[in-house]
Amino acid sequence: MLAEYILFVSYVLIGPVAWGFFGFAIIKGRQRMLLFDQPYDIPSPAPRTTILIPAKDEGERVRACLKSVLAQDYPDFQVIAVNDRSVDQTGRVMDEVAAEHPSLKVLHIAEGTLPAGWTGKCNALSQAVKHADGRWLLFVDSDAIVAPGALRKCVAMCESKDVQLLSLLPKLECHGVWESLLVPLTGCCVSSMLLVALNNNDHLPSISFANGQFLMIRKDVYDSIGGHAAESIRDKYCEDLAFARMLKPAGKRVRVSWGTEDLTVRMYSSLSSIFKGWGRNVYAGCLGKPWRILMAMTFVIYCTYSAYAALGWGVYRLVHPVNAYGAYGWLLAGGVHLGFVVGVLGMVYSWSGNGRFNGLYFPLSGAMLLGILLKALKMCVTGKVEWRGTTYRHRMSGI
């Protein structure tokens, strides 16, 4: 009896209590990342902004991104798109859009020209910035759709609040079961591992984050650290994090905001790409070190799956009682725990633009999440990452 009582108390602490705290923390964190709760005015004249879009083997999908960016209602901007060694029709699509929109400049990087020690994206953007003449640089991933007023809103806020780097968290466009279940869940896991909700606190310089799907940085600040050519950035798979980790400790204002009204992204379109892409993101975000990954796996296994074990044990105790209250205690604690899990995950799915009901499928999605974390652990051991047709092998340097 004493042993079971100790086990019960331990379970309550690592289960329902932990998930109650986690839910409270992410709600408060989200509130800290709602940066557009009031309108801001852009200066007059509006500072010129350069939008840069790298793409590799995006095919027809890049057309929608380019057209959304070209449709910005901002008064003074230029757009530079980079076809980075694509072997499909990406370059042709870019050229077709440029023929319709003379304000779009297209650069083509040939296969076999990636310098040693560089990732493809960093090299592409470093080449593109050489043609940029804006006070602000906005880096947009080629799978993103940007709302017409997004640039105006972001420049106005940054100029008003003296923010040097801003990135948005997007609405996640998901098609099919695996995308809907795994992309928002893994995004929540990674955000929690990296303590993204604390990024906007200037008193915590060691906690820094940025999202390269939509990353806006003042050009003089970008130049001051060497841009994508900086030795500590050029070889990074998640160069966005590298920028934030350089700038925030240096006293620059780095901000992350929810941007589900301004940015929509379909990150991955197949189960294999979800595993490869999120595995790479987890590995890079943790700087190739396994400790945060192991902590996340521990939380998933012990703090989440324990809800189902508690409910099962409660049913067992109904059949094999040892006292009048033991079974009901386990069932009540397990029910509250499961309610927290489903409710909190339902919020996460809803915030990302997906259905709350996806939280009900955690026994399946949680197992798949563990598989993604295991893939990231493998990368920590081997140092080998394959992405967009290029294989990289090196040890992550810390920032």
N, C-alpha and C positions, 0 to 999 in steps of 0.2 A: 504493500500500500504506500509506504513512504517513497519508494523508488518511483512509483507511478505519479505520485503527487509532485515530486521534483520534476519529472518529465513533463507533466502538464504545465507547470509554471514556466518551465523553459520554453515550451512550445508557444505559450501565449505571448512571451516576449519576442521570440524570433518570427512569429507568424502574424497574428492580428495587430499587435502593437507596432511591429516594424512596418507593416503595410499602412497602418493608420498614419504613422509619421511620414512615410514616403508620399502618401497622397497629399497630406498637408504641405509638404515641402514643394512638390511640383506645382501645386496651385499657387502658392506664394511666389514661386520662381517665375511662373508664367505672367503673373501680375507685374513683376519687375521688368519683363521684356515687352510690355505693351507701350512702345515709345511714341506712338502716333495718336495718343488720346486727345490731342488738341492740334488744330491746324497751325502751320508755320508758313511764313511768307518767304519766297526766294528774294535774294538781294537784287537790286537794280543797278547796273545790268546783271543779268543772270550769269554766273560763272560758267565758262565753257566746260563741257564734260565729254570725255571720250569713252565710248562703250566698246569693249573688246570681247570677242566671242571666239574661242578656240573650238575646233571640231575635228574628230577623227572617226571616219566610217559611220557618220550619222545618217547618211542617205537623205531621203526626202524629208525626214523629221526636222532637219535644220531649217527648212523653209519657214515653218511656223514661228520658230524662235526669232529668226531675222526680221520677219514682218512685224512681229509684236514689238521688237526693239525700235524699228524704224518708225513705228506709229506713236512714239512718245510725244506728249503734248508740251515738251520742254522747248524753250525758245532757242537754245544754242548747244548743239551736240553733234558729234561725228561718230560713225560706227565703223569699226575695223573687224572683219571676220578673217580667221586663219584656218585654212585647210591644211591640217597637220598630217601629212603622209597618208592620206586616205587612199584606199584601193577600190572604193565604190564610187557612187555618183555624187558624193558630198561636194567636191570642187565644182562640178558642173552646176549643181543646184545653187551654190553661192554665186557663181558667175551669172546665172539667169536672173537672180534677184537683183544683183548689182546693175544689170542692164536696165532694169525697171526703175531702180533707185540710184541715181548717180552719186548720192551722198554716201553710199556704201563702198568702202574700199576692201578689196579681197586680196589676201596674201596666200601664196601656195608654197608649202614646204615639201620638198621632194623626199621620197623614200630613200633611206640610207644616209641621211644627212644629220641624224640626231647625234650631237656631241657626246662624248664619253662623260659620265658623271652627271647627266641631266635626265630628268623625266621629260616625256614628250610635251606635256601641258606647259611646264615651266619654260621650256625652250620656245614653244610657239608664242606664248604671251610676251616673253622677253623680246622676241623679234617684232611683235606687233606694237609694243610700247614705243619703239623707236620712231613710229609714225604718228604718235599721239601728241596733240597740242592742247589738251584740256587741263584746267586746274584740278579737275577731279577725274579719276579713272574708275570705271565701273566694269568689273569682270563678271561676265554672265556665262553660265554653262549652256551648251548648245541644245540641251534637252529641256530648257526652261521657257516658259511663256510669261512675259512681263506685261502687267496691266498698263494702260496708256498713261496713267498719272503717277506711276511708281517713281520715275526719275525725279520729277518735280518735287514730290513729297520728301524723298530722301535727301536731296540736296538742300532743301529748305530746312529740314530738321538739323542736318549736320552743320550748316552755316550758323544757325541760331544757337545751337548748343555747343559749338566748338568741338565737334566730334571729328576725329581724324580717320577712323575706320569704322564702317558700318556694314553689317551683313544681315540678311533676312532669312528667317526660317519659313519655308514655303508650304503651301498646300500640296499634299502628296497625291498626285493622280495615280490611281491604281486600277488595273484591269485584271480580272481573274482572281481566283482564290488565294494563290500564294502571294501575289503582290499585296492584296488587301490585308492579309494576316501578318506578313513578315516585315514589310517595309516600314510601317509606322511603329511596330513593336521594337524592331532593332534600332530605329532612330531614337526612340525613347530610352532604350538601354544605353546607347552610346552617349546621349546627352547627359544621362545620369552619371555614367562613368567619368565623364570629363567635367562634371559640375557646371554645365553651361548656364544654369540659372543664376550662378554667382558672378558671371563674367562682368556684368554691368556695375559691379561694386569696385570703385577705383582703389579702395583700401585693401584689396586682395590681388596684388599684382601677379602672383604666381598662378592664379586661375584665369586663363585667357582662352578665348574661342573665337573662331570666325567660320563662316560658311561660304565656300568658294562658288556655290551655285549663283550667288548674288553678293558680290563683295565690292564695296565702294571705298576708295582710299584717296586721300589728297595726294596729288602727284609729287609735291615737294617732300612729303613724308616718305612716299615710296622711294624716291630717288636717294633720300638720306641714308637708307639702309642697303642700297644697292639693288633694289627691286628683285625680280626673279633671278637675276644673275648672282645674287649674294651666295656665298659659299654654303651658308647654312639653310638655303632655300632651294637651290637649283635641283637638288636630287630628291626632294621630298614628294611623296605620293599625295600628301595632304598639305599643299603649300599654304592653304588658307590658315591652318593652325600655326604654321611656322611664322607667318606674318604677325598674327596676334601675339604669339609668344615672344616675339622680338619687341613689339611696339608697346604693349601694356606695361611691362616692367620698366620701360624707358620713360614712363610718365605720359604716354599718349592716351587719348580717350578712345577706347575700343568698345563698340556697342553691338549688341545683337538684339533684334526685334522680331516679334512674330509678324510675318508678312503674308498671311494666307489670302488677304484680299488683293495683294499686289504681285504675287509670284506663285506660279503653278509649275510643278516639276514631276515628270514621270521618270523616276530614277532608273528602274530596271524592268525589263519586259519578260524575263524568264526566270525559272527557279535557279538555274546555274549562274546567271548573271547576278542574282540577289546574293548568293553565297560568295561569289568571287568579289563583288563590289563591296558588300558590307564587311567581309573578312578583311579586305585591304584597308577599309576605313578604320576598323577597330585596331588593326595592327599599327597603322600609321599614327592614329590618335594617341595610342599608348606608347609611342616612340619605340616600338619593337620590344617592349618589356612586358612580361606576362602577368604582373601582379594585379593590375586592375581587372584584367580579363578573368583571372582566377577568382577574384572577389565577386565579380558579376555572376559567374557560374555558381558560386556558393550561394548567393542570394536567390537565384532562380531555383536551385534544388532545395535548399533548406527552408528558405523564407516563403516560398510560394507553393511548391508541390506538397509541402507539409500539410496544407489545408485538406487535401484529399486523403492523406494518411490519417489525419485527425478524425475526419468524418467516418472513415472506414473503421477506425478503432472504436468510435462511439457506437456504431452499429454492432460491433462485436461485443461491447460491454452491455448492450441491451439484451443480447442473447446469453451472455455469461457475466451477470452482474457480480460485483464485489461489495457494493454498498448502494444506498438508495439514490445517490446523486451523481455517481461517477460517469455514467453513460451520457446523462444530459449535459454535464459540464463539457465533455469532449464535443458533443454535437453542437452545443451553443457556440463554443469557441471556434469550431471549424466552420460553422455557418457564417459567423461574423467575419472571419478571416476570408472566406470565399467571396462574401459580399464586397469586402474591401478590394480584393483582387479584380473582380469583374467590374466593379464600379470605377476604380481608378483607371484600369485599362480602357474601359469604355470612354472615359473622358479623353484619354490620349488619342484614341482612334478618331473621336469626334473633332478634336482640335486640328488634326491633320487633314480633315475633310473626308473621313471615311466613317463607316457605320459603327455605332456603339456596340452593336451585337457581336462584333468580332472579339470582344473581350471574353465571350463565353467559350471560345475555342482554345483557350490557353493551354490545356493539356497537349494539344497538337502543336500549336505555334511555339510554345515554350520549348518543346523538344527540338524543333527546327532552329530556334534561337541558340540553343546549346550547341547545335551542329555548326552554326556560323562562328560562334566563339571558339570552338575547337579548331576550325580552319584558321582563325587568326592566331591561335596558339602555335599551330604548325608553322606559320610564317615567322613567328618569333624564334623558332628553333632553326629553320632553314635560311631565313633572310631572303627568301625567293618570293617575288610577287609577279604575277602575270596579269597584264591589263591592256585592253585595247590592242591586242596583237603583239605587244612588246613584253619581253621578260626582263625583269630587273632583279639583280642579286647584289645586295650589299647590306651592311649593318647600319641601322638607323643611328645617326648622330643626334644627341640630345639638344633640345632648346628649352 
